[in-house]
């Protein structure tokens, strides 16, 4: 069973994700949202879930709802303030998740924001609490890989086709060089 925590599940992308995950037999879902929605059934907050919500209720920042997650999805609103996205909800969600991040878990930012928010805002918040260094692996939609193992197999099958990048000595650069050596890519 995979435990998935969704922070801010009442937005559009959160609604879609909650609906998909509720139907998955191998997922234990924890939906975390603002205090105004806490304790309410998901179907009351997200009418599209009527009949599919399995009685799940929103919690607020209850640590028990987040403890032990395998995957956490941040899906909070980012309204524009003077033509710039207001990232305070993303910052709050990352701070809420940080004490529960452990080696091997995955945090996904699903909010509408500018490129770099994950590495420039979310990663440092998580790292400051955990001491762990987040690694972001992004591949083109043309790469036929859904997991790290699939990606490694693809790279091995096509020597010289793929490259990695990052500032010299940066975590992505070090991670790419480490993967290259470790996996003989």
Helices and strands as residue ranges (DSSP letters): E 2-7, H 12-22, E 27-32, G 35-37, H 42-45, G 47-49, H 63-66, E 71-74, E 80-81, E 84-85, H 88-98, E 106-109, H 117-117, I 118-122, H 123-130, H 148-157, H 171-182
